[in-house]
Amino acid sequence: MLAGRQQHQQQQQLPAGQQFLKLHVTVEQHLQHVHKQAAQHQPLGQQQHKLYIQHALPWQQQQQHHHQQQHSSCQQASPVQQQHSQQQHRQEYRTQSVPEWHGLSSWRQSPINNCRGWGSNNKPSAAVPATGAEAADLVPLANSLVGVALQVLHTADPGLKAALTHRGWRAYSEGHIPLQQPDQAFASRNIASSIHSSASSSDSINSSLQSTSDTTSSSRVHPPDRPARPPKPELVIPKQVPSPKDSPLPLNAHMLHNLAHIELNAIDLAWDTVARFSHLRLPPGFYKDFARVADDESRHFGWCIQRLAELGFEYGDMVAHDLLWEGAQGSAGDLGARLAIVPMSQEARGLDAGKRLVERLVGAGDQRSASIVAVIATEEKAHVALGVVWFSRLCVAMGVDPPSSFRAWLAAL
């Protein structure tokens, strides 16, 4: 593991484009170690494992027999023949299509969701005003989606952060602001015509990744190392966050506070992904997906703080940890690592926890809070699925196996 971490640290010193182009080298160096140590790794969560099986594993199994045959012949071949065979394998991966979760298409095509509040009928409501919406209307909005990402990351007030997120998503969805301004990362090369019509094409993504190696540093935007945060809650190490038994809040408020903190971090994580990797000139659909995620998370945060207020509490009434953002910092220089850590691990584990949280809230007699959590958990499925799809597409573009690469990335981090 120590050697793996050293290799990963050396890799992070490379420009982002070169990291992607050399991804297959790092993965292949880790695969044997990962398989030997697999028994020591933390198992995937049930929901995460289910999505992994549905979207990544079938793609691998379709090729397994063919690759085993080629591997057998490769063992008897000369070094030159082996190198040619490996290159052939990578090219075969690049020609494969990436399966998607059946609900992802409808999520992408869904209209702007204005149900920012939770209604008296125990369902999402557009009639209930969202916290921070009035203040957000008085703030000039950035003139691009990447600009909105930076604006949100620099906004400390949680309600205002959520409201600006929704304004930015609406403006971009309705065509009022572009993805980036001409002086931002897309200025150095006009590739929109080559990738806009085929956002799901592995060849298009591969071309986009290869073109990143000559992107100048002046074309990059610079999101903050840490997003702006309010004075409260105080951020402590995870073991200092009280258990429900020792919490200053009642059980339902304690769980809602923890969930609100997760959703606030998720807003920033999605926007950080948009801004931090904007220079890579990936298909516009990638940035649109994560902006939509940010909007979903802002709505979820709003529901949580509304319910907390109904219970007589507010966000910041108890301490919280900073573990989620530490994951973002560890993947700041590597999009593949970001996808493996955030949507495919952090959010996937949240799916596992959702059902248990609903059951505990029902057991505590709080059906209204349980209903909020149930809707949140349902909507989070698309976030995990898009992480799987984009991670798989990146691996396909690199000519490497997505499932093994996922395992290798987690082992290296």
N, C-alpha and C positions, 0 to 999 in steps of 0.2 A: 504493500500500500504506500509506503514511503516513496519508493521509486516512482510509483504511478503519480503521486502528488507532485514530485519534482518535475516530471515530464509535463504535467498539466500547467505548472507555473511557468515553465519555459515557453509553452505554447501560448499562454496568455500575453506574453510580451510581443508576439507577432501582431501585425495589423489584422483586423477582423477578417478581411477577405482572404488572406493567406491562411488563417486558422481553418476556414472552411475548406479551402483547396487541399489542405494537408490533413484533413480530418481522418481520412481512411488510414493514414499511417499511424496516428495515435490509437485509433480503435483496434487495429490489428495487433499492435504491441500489447494492448491490455486484454485481448480476448482470452488467451490461454490462462492468464492469471485470474481473470474473473470467473472462468468456469471452474478452476481448482478451488476457489474460495467461495463458490456460490452458496454453500451450506451455511456460511457465516453471515450472509447478507440478510437484512430485514426483509421478510416476505412482502410482496405487493399487497395492498389492501384489496378487499373483495371487489369493490367497484373498479378500482384501477386495474386489477388483474382481469376483470371481465372485459373492459375496453381494450386492454392489451391483447387478449385472446381474439376479440372480434375484429380488430383493425390491423394489427401488426403481425401476429403470429400466422394467420392464414397466408399472408403474402410470402412469409418465409417458407412455410411448408410446401407451397406450390413449387418452389425451386429446390427443395432439399434433396430429392432423389437425383436430380440432374447434377447438382453440385457435388454430391457424394461420388458419383461416377467420375466426374472430372478430377476431383481431388485424388481418387485412387490412381488414375493415370498420371496425375501430376507428380506423385511420389516417385514414380519411376522415370521421370523426365529430367532433362538437364536443367541447370539454373536458368538458362535463357528461356527454355520452354516453360518453366514454372512461372517466370515473370510474365511471359506472354499470356499464360493461362489466367493469372491473377488479373491482368488488365482486361481480359475477355470477360471475366466474372463481373468486374465493375461496370463494364459497358452493358452487360445483361441486366444488372440492377437498374441502370439508368433508363432502360426501355420499359420497365414495369410500371403499371398504373398503381395508384395508391387507393385502397378501399376507404370509404367514409362511413361513419355512423349514419344511419338512416334519418335521424332527426336534424343533422347538421344543415342540410339544404333549406329546410323550412325555417330554421333559426336565422339563417343568413337572409332569407327573403322576407322575414317578418317586418311589419311597419314599425315606425318609431313608437316606443312604448311610453305613453304619458301617464301611466298609473304610478305616480310617485308617492302616493300615500296609501294607507290601509284603511278601508272603509268600515262603516258600522256593520255591514253585512258580512264581515270577516273575509273580505276579498280585496285584491288590489283595486285602487280607485284613483281616477284622474281628478275627482272633485275635491280631494283632500290636498291642501297646499303642502309642498315639500319644504322642509327646513332650508333656509338659505336662498330660496328662489328669488325673493324680492331683492335681496342684496346683490345677487348675481346679475340681475337685469341692469343694475347701475354700473357694472364693471365692463369696460370695453373688452370685447372678445378678441383674442389673437386672430391673425389673418390667414392662418393655415392650420391643418390638423396637427402637424408637428408643433406648431406654435401653441396650440391649445394644450398639448401634452406638457410642454414646458411651463405654461401658465398654471396648470393644475398642480404640478409638482412643486411649484413655488408658493402655493396657497396653503396657509396653515389652518385656517378655520375649516373644520370638517364639513359643516353644512354648506358653506360656500364652495368648497372643493367638489362636493357632490353635484351642486347645482351648475357649476361651470362645466363639469363633465357632460351633463345632459345638454346644455346649450351648445357646446362644441360638437357633440355627436349630431345634434339636430342640424346645425349649420352645415356640417360636412355632408350629411345624408341628403339634404335638400339642395346641394350644389352651390351653397353660398360662399364656401371657402374651399381652396384646393388642398391637396395632400401636403404639398410644400410650396414655398415661394421660390421664384427663379434663383435667388441667391443662396438657396439651401442645397441639399445634397444632390438633387436631380439635375442641377444646372450643368455639371460637367459633361453629361452625356444624355442625349434624348433617346431613352430606350422604351418609352411608354408604348409606342406603336408595336414593339416586338413582344411585349409581355401582357398588355392590357386585355387582349382578346383570348388569352389562354392562361389564366392565372393558375390553373391546376396542372399545367404542363411541366413535366420534369425537365425537359430540354430547356424551356424558358427560364426556369429557376436556375438550372445549371449555368446558363449563359449569364444570368444576373450575378451569380456568385463569382464567376470567373472575372467579370468586369470590375469587381470591387478592388482588385489588387492595385489598380492605378488611380483610385480615388484619393484626392489630396486631402491632407488633414484640415485645410482651411474650409473644406466643404462640409465638415461635420458639425452637428449641433452638440452642445455639451450640457446634458441634463445634470442636475445636482447629484452629488454622491448619496445624499439622503434627502427625502422629500421634507418640505416644511411641515411642522407638527404643532398642535396647540400645547400650552403649558401642561395640561392634563389630558390623558392619564400619564402618570410617571411611568417611565419605561424601566423595567428591572429584569434581572436574569430570570429565566423560566421557573426555576425552583422557588422563587420568591413570590410568584403569583399564587394567591391563596386558593385552596381547593374550595369547592362549594360548601363543605362543612365549616371552613374557617373564614368564609367570605363575609365582608361587611354588608353585602347585599343578600336579599332572599334568593332562593334557588333560581327562580325564573329570571329575575333581573341579572343575576350573576351570569347565567348562560347567554342571555341576550347581549350583555356587555362584551363578553368574550367574542361573540359572533360579530358584533358591530366593529370591534377592533380588527378582526380578520377582513371584513368587507372593506374597511377604510384602507388597509394595506393593499388589498386586491385592486382598488381603484388606482393607486399609485404604481403598482407593479405592471398593470396593463399599459398605462401611459408611459412608463419608463421604457417598456419594450418598444412602443411606437417611436419614441424619440431617440433612444440610445442606438437603435439599429436602423435608423432612417437612411443613413449613408450607404447601406448595403444595396439599395435600389432593388429590393425584392418586389414581387408582384404587388400592385396596389391592394389586392384582396387581403394580403397578410396584414397590412396596417388597418384596413377597414375591420377585419375580424377582431383585432385587439382593441380598437376603439369601441366597438360594440360591446365587448366584454367589459370595458371600463364603465359604459353606460349601465349595463346590467348590475354591476357591483355598486354603482352609486345609488341605484334604486333600492337594492337590498339594504344598503347602509341606512337609507332614509326610513325604511320600514322598521328597522331595529331601533333607531333612536326615537322614532315616534312612539313605539310601544314602550320603550324605557320611560319616556315622559309620562305616558298614561299610568305607569306604575309608580310614578313619583321620583324617578331617578334620571340621570343624564350621563352621557358618555364622558368618562373622566372621573367617575365616582369611585373607581377602584384602579389599582395598578394594572399594567399590562406588560407583555414581553415584546422584544424586538426581533424574535427569531425569524419571522417571515421576511423582513427586509434584509437580514443577514444572508438569506438565500439569494436575494437579488444581487447583493454586492459580490457574492462569490461567482456569479455568472455574468457580470457586467461586460466582460470582454468576449463572450462566446454565446452566440444565439442558440446553438444546439444545447449547451448546458442550461441556458435559461428555460428552454422548452421542457427539458427533462426534469428540471427542478420545480418550476412553478405550476404550469397546468397539469403535467403528467405525474407529479408527486404530491405537491402541497394541496392542489385543488382536488386531486383524486382521493386523497385521504379524507378530505372534507366530505366527499360523497359517502364514504363509509360511516362517518360520524353523524351525518344528517338524520338517518332513521332513528338512531339511538337517542339523539337530542329531542326529536319529536316525541318519542315514547316517554322520556323523562318529564317533559313539559305537560303532557297529557296526564301522567301520573301525579303531577303536582297540582292538577286542576286548572291549568292555564291553557285552554283550548285555543284562545286567540293567538297567543305566542306560538303555539305548536303549529297552527295553520300558516303563520308567516314563515317559519323555518321549513315547513314542508314544501312550500312554493319555491323558496330559495334553493333547496336541495335539488328540486326538479330542474330548475333553470341552469344550475351549475354543470349539468351533464354535458351541455354543448361546449362549455369552456374546456373541459378535459378532452373532449373529442377533437376539437380544433387543434389542441396541442399535439395530440397523437398524429393528426393528419399532416401538419406542417413539419413536425419532426421527421416523419416518414418521408415526406417529399424532399427534405434536405438530404437525408441519407440516400435516397434514390439518386438525387443529383450527384452525390459524391461516389456512387457506386458501391455503397456499403449496406450491410444488413441492418435494418432498423431495430429489431428486438435486441440483437447482440450489442449494437451501438448504445442503446438505452442503458443496458446493464453496465457497459464499460464506462459510460459517462458518470453514472452514479458512483461507481467504484473509484473514479479518478477525482471526485470532488470531496 
